[in-house]
Amino acid sequence: MFETSQDILNMSLAIGFAILVVFLCIALFYLTMVLRDASKVTGTVKNMIEKTQRVLLEPLRMMDYVVDKVKPYVEGFIERKLNKKKK
């Protein structure tokens, strides 16, 4: 089977490359799994941030709307009080 030391060297190089290829395939598989999990986590975090923004911003927008609608009435009331005090 092995006639010269060159044959032994070639066989050891072939086995080494085969082991390296198997290791790289396994590493690539694990990297893919990690990236998939990271993608799921970022999607979950994105959903949580959107829900938090919705919970925090919707009441503020509603209050801003209410203030805009009530502001003319309050200003009119204050002006009438100031006019009564001047008279």
C-alpha positions in Angstrom: 0.0 0.0 0.0 2.6 2.6 1.0 5.7 2.2 -1.1 7.5 5.4 -0.3 7.4 8.1 2.3 5.8 10.4 -0.3 2.7 8.1 -0.3 2.5 8.3 3.5 2.7 12.2 3.3 0.0 12.3 0.6 -2.3 10.0 2.6 -1.8 12.1 5.8 -2.5 15.3 3.9 -5.7 13.8 2.4 -6.9 12.7 5.9 -6.0 16.1 7.3 -7.9 17.9 4.6 -10.9 15.6 5.1 -10.9 16.3 8.8 -10.6 20.0 8.1 -13.5 19.9 5.7 -15.7 18.1 8.2 -14.8 20.6 11.0 -15.6 23.5 8.7 -19.0 22.0 7.8 -19.8 21.5 11.4 -18.7 25.1 12.2 -20.7 26.5 9.4 -23.8 24.5 10.6 -23.4 25.9 14.2 -22.8 29.4 12.8 -26.1 29.1 10.8 -27.9 28.0 14.0 -26.5 30.8 16.0 -27.5 33.4 13.4 -31.0 32.0 13.1 -31.4 32.2 16.9 -30.0 35.7 16.9 -32.5 36.6 14.2 -35.4 35.2 16.3 -34.1 37.2 19.4 -33.9 40.4 17.5 -37.4 39.9 16.1 -38.7 39.3 19.6 -36.9 42.4 20.9 -38.3 44.4 18.0 -41.9 43.3 18.8 -41.3 44.2 22.5 -40.0 47.7 21.6 -43.0 48.3 19.3 -45.5 47.2 22.0 -43.7 49.4 24.5 -43.8 52.4 22.2 -47.5 51.8 21.5 -48.3 51.6 25.2 -46.3 54.7 26.0 -47.1 56.9 23.0 -50.8 56.2 22.5 -51.8 57.8 25.8 -49.6 60.7 25.2 -51.1 61.3 21.7 -54.5 61.0 23.2 -53.7 63.6 25.9 -52.2 65.9 23.2 -55.5 65.6 21.2 -57.6 66.3 24.3 -55.4 69.3 25.2 -55.7 70.7 21.6 -59.5 70.4 21.8 -59.9 71.9 25.3 -57.3 74.7 24.9 -59.7 77.2 23.2 -62.3 76.8 25.9 -59.7 77.2 28.7 -58.3 80.3 27.0 -61.7 81.8 26.5 -62.5 81.1 30.2 -59.3 82.8 31.3 -59.9 85.8 29.1 -63.4 86.2 30.5 -62.1 86.1 34.1 -59.4 88.7 33.2 -62.0 90.9 31.6 -64.3 90.7 34.7 -61.4 91.6 36.9 -60.6 94.7 34.8 -64.1 96.0 35.0 
